Amino acid sequence: ASNSRTFLMPPPARPPRTIRPTLGVVISRSNRARSTKPAASIEMRPFGEDDSAQELTSLLHRAYADHAAAGRVFFASYQSVQDTTYRLAQGECWLAVRDTELVGSVTVASPYVTPKGYPAAAGAGSFWQLAVDPTYQGAGLGQRLLTLAEERIVALGSTVAVIDTSVEAVELVGWYRRRGYVPVGMWRWDVTNYESVVLLKNLAA
């Protein structure tokens, strides 16, 4: 029997208790020059009281625009500032900042509360909306954000990370698989237009 499920969520303006990981920022593209801006000069810090949900929303829209243009409608490509604010409260949001410019972000939660039937072990951690500004894609910032997310999941008490992303994003799925993530099932969220592949990584290995 198929382990693909559809989880019906309320409209984005009235978000549910369960947060859907949105993973799909383009790490690098062959038709775009790789960034020459060094990721090492970028500071990683938690989202603070003086940071802007509007600015973060704009970053997400920019980071996921290529997916939307390719017909993969990630929630991060169109979510509202209200949606962003809600999601900020569901985990640790980390920002990548160069001087005063917001260039990347990822949000982490552990344990991750999943809907019934979602193919993930109880107590697993997760991260969502890993985003890199298009200007900085291809410079290693996505890897830094991924490493940070995994380190925070372990620090929060989980040894397993579970995420999901569009099964159609072949390049992105390959990027995660090369970093130790393995497919464990499929899922369908009603705020996207695609089937998601669920990926798991043992962080204790």
C-alpha positions in Angstrom: 0.0 0.0 0.0 1.2 3.5 -0.7 2.5 5.5 2.3 1.6 8.8 0.5 -0.9 10.8 2.4 -2.7 14.1 2.0 -2.8 16.3 5.1 -5.4 19.0 4.8 -4.3 22.2 6.3 -6.4 25.4 7.0 -5.7 28.5 4.8 -2.3 30.0 5.5 -3.9 32.9 7.4 -5.1 30.4 10.0 -2.0 28.1 10.3 -2.3 24.6 12.0 -0.3 23.4 14.9 1.9 21.2 12.7 4.5 23.1 10.7 5.4 21.8 7.3 9.1 21.8 6.5 9.6 23.8 3.3 12.9 22.8 1.8 13.8 23.9 -1.6 16.1 26.8 -1.9 18.2 26.4 -5.1 21.8 25.8 -3.8 23.3 26.4 -7.2 22.2 26.4 -10.8 24.2 25.7 -13.9 22.6 28.7 -15.8 23.7 31.2 -13.1 27.2 32.3 -12.3 28.3 31.0 -8.9 28.5 33.6 -6.2 32.0 35.0 -5.5 30.9 36.4 -2.2 32.5 34.3 0.6 30.1 32.5 2.9 32.8 32.7 5.7 32.2 36.4 6.0 28.6 35.9 7.0 27.4 35.8 10.6 24.9 33.3 11.9 22.7 34.5 14.7 19.2 33.9 16.1 16.2 36.0 15.0 15.9 38.8 17.5 13.3 41.4 18.6 14.9 44.0 16.3 14.7 41.7 13.2 11.9 42.1 10.6 9.4 39.4 9.7 8.7 41.4 6.6 12.4 41.3 5.6 12.5 37.6 6.3 9.4 37.0 4.2 10.9 38.9 1.3 14.1 36.7 1.5 12.0 33.6 1.4 10.1 34.8 -1.7 13.4 35.6 -3.4 15.0 32.3 -2.4 12.1 30.2 -3.6 11.3 32.2 -6.8 13.1 29.8 -9.1 11.1 26.8 -7.9 7.8 28.8 -8.4 9.0 29.7 -11.9 9.6 26.0 -12.6 6.1 25.2 -11.5 6.9 23.9 -8.0 4.9 26.1 -5.6 6.6 25.9 -2.3 4.7 27.6 0.5 7.8 29.9 1.2 7.4 31.3 -2.3 4.1 33.0 -1.4 3.5 33.0 2.3 2.4 36.2 4.1 4.2 38.1 6.8 1.6 36.7 9.2 2.5 33.1 8.2 6.2 34.0 8.7 5.5 35.4 12.2 3.5 32.2 13.1 6.4 30.0 11.9 8.9 32.0 13.8 7.1 31.0 17.0 7.3 27.3 16.2 11.1 26.8 16.5 14.5 28.5 16.5 14.9 30.8 13.5 18.5 31.5 12.6 19.6 34.2 10.3 22.7 34.5 8.0 23.7 38.2 7.9 26.5 40.0 6.1 27.0 43.4 7.6 23.3 44.5 7.8 22.1 42.4 4.9 19.9 39.4 5.5 21.2 36.7 3.1 19.9 33.4 4.5 17.8 31.7 7.1 16.7 28.4 8.5 14.2 27.4 11.3 14.8 24.4 13.6 12.6 22.4 15.9 13.2 19.4 18.1 11.2 17.4 18.6 9.2 18.0 15.5 5.4 17.5 15.8 4.2 15.6 12.8 0.7 14.9 11.6 -0.8 11.4 12.0 0.7 9.0 9.5 3.7 11.1 8.6 6.7 8.7 8.0 9.0 9.9 10.8 10.2 8.4 14.0 8.8 10.0 17.2 11.2 12.5 18.7 12.9 13.4 15.5 14.0 16.9 14.9 13.5 18.9 11.8 14.3 22.2 10.0 12.3 24.1 7.4 12.5 27.0 5.0 16.3 26.8 4.5 16.7 29.9 2.3 19.7 31.5 0.6 19.4 34.8 -1.2 20.0 34.2 -4.9 23.0 36.5 -4.9 24.7 34.2 -2.5 23.7 30.8 -3.9 26.6 28.6 -4.9 29.0 30.0 -2.3 28.6 27.4 0.4 26.0 29.2 2.5 23.4 26.5 2.1 25.9 24.0 3.5 26.6 26.2 6.5 22.9 26.6 7.2 22.4 22.9 6.9 25.3 22.2 9.3 23.9 24.7 11.8 20.4 23.2 11.6 21.8 19.7 12.3 23.9 20.9 15.2 20.9 22.6 16.8 18.8 19.5 16.4 21.4 17.5 18.3 21.8 20.3 20.9 18.0 20.2 21.5 18.1 16.5 22.2 17.3 14.6 19.0 19.7 12.3 17.0 17.5 12.1 13.9 16.6 14.8 11.4 13.5 14.5 9.2 12.6 16.8 6.4 10.6 16.8 3.2 10.8 18.6 -0.2 9.4 18.3 -3.7 10.0 15.0 -5.3 10.2 17.0 -8.6 13.2 19.0 -7.3 15.7 16.3 -8.4 18.8 18.4 -8.0 17.8 19.4 -4.5 16.9 15.9 -3.4 20.3 14.7 -4.7 22.0 17.5 -2.7 20.4 16.2 0.5 21.1 12.6 -0.3 24.8 13.3 -0.8 24.8 14.7 2.7 23.4 11.6 4.3 19.6 12.0 3.9 17.7 8.9 2.8 14.1 8.7 1.5 11.7 7.1 4.0 8.3 7.8 2.4 6.1 10.3 0.6 3.7 13.0 1.8 1.3 15.5 0.3 0.6 18.9 1.8 -2.4 21.0 0.6 -0.4 24.3 0.6 1.8 23.0 -2.3 1.1 21.6 -5.8 3.5 18.6 -5.6 4.2 15.3 -3.9 6.9 15.5 -1.2 9.6 13.0 -0.5 10.4 12.6 3.2 14.1 12.3 4.0 15.7 11.2 7.2 19.3 11.4 8.5 20.8 9.7 11.6 22.8 12.5 13.2 24.5 10.1 15.6 26.2 8.2 12.9 
